[in-house]
């Protein structure tokens, strides 16, 4: 038994699909747009699931690649035609989430 962050009710999550269905409902909440996907999942996922179960190795690798490119000024490709659209989309998503987190932290520390 776990608590649904959407309804606040106790609910049994028996399968991974039960968890994924709750995540989908959570993503559709209006607060998700305000706070961002990452922050919404960070604060709500532990109510009903172990976040490590949903995190894939490629996602961790993508975040690591993002940090390497950003912090060491490593290009994503040799030119625009060489860029992977998937990797570029992932990097944009990561960048947007970090920007939202920075804004959140600025408000918290103000």
C-alpha positions, -999 to 999 in steps of 0.1 A, spaced: 0 0 0 11 35 -8 -3 70 -10 -14 84 -43 0 119 -46 -30 128 -68 -59 117 -46 -41 114 -13 -58 80 -8 -40 48 0 -37 25 -30 -21 -7 -39 5 -7 -67 9 -43 -77 26 -40 -110 50 -17 -128 20 -7 -150 1 5 -119 31 27 -111 34 40 -147 -4 48 -148 0 69 -117 31 86 -132 10 95 -163 -18 109 -142 8 129 -122 24 143 -154 -10 155 -165 -16 176 -134 -15 214 -139 13 217 -113 36 197 -135 38 225 -160 44 251 -133 72 231 -115 85 210 -143 85 173 -149 117 166 -129 107 185 -98 72 170 -99 86 134 -101 113 141 -75 88 152 -49 59 128 -57 74 96 -69 86 84 -35 50 84 -22 42 54 -43 73 39 -59 111 35 -56 124 60 -82 153 38 -90 129 12 -105 118 36 -132 152 52 -139 170 36 -169 207 34 -174 205 53 -207 188 82 -188 217 84 -163 242 82 -192 224 110 -210 226 133 -179 263 124 -175 268 132 -212 250 165 -207 273 175 -179 304 165 -198 293 186 -228 283 216 -208 311 216 -182 340 207 -206 326 224 -236 325 192 -257 304 196 -288 274 173 -295 286 168 -331 309 181 -357 282 202 -373 244 207 -372 238 179 -397 257 155 -375 236 161 -344 214 133 -331 179 147 -328 172 123 -299 203 134 -280 195 171 -287 159 167 -275 172 150 -243 197 178 -237 170 204 -242 148 187 -217 176 184 -192 186 220 -196 149 231 -191 146 211 -160 178 225 -146 166 261 -154 133 254 -135 153 240 -106 175 271 -104 144 294 -104 129 273 -77 161 274 -56 163 312 -61 127 316 -48 134 293 -18 166 312 -9 151 347 -13 
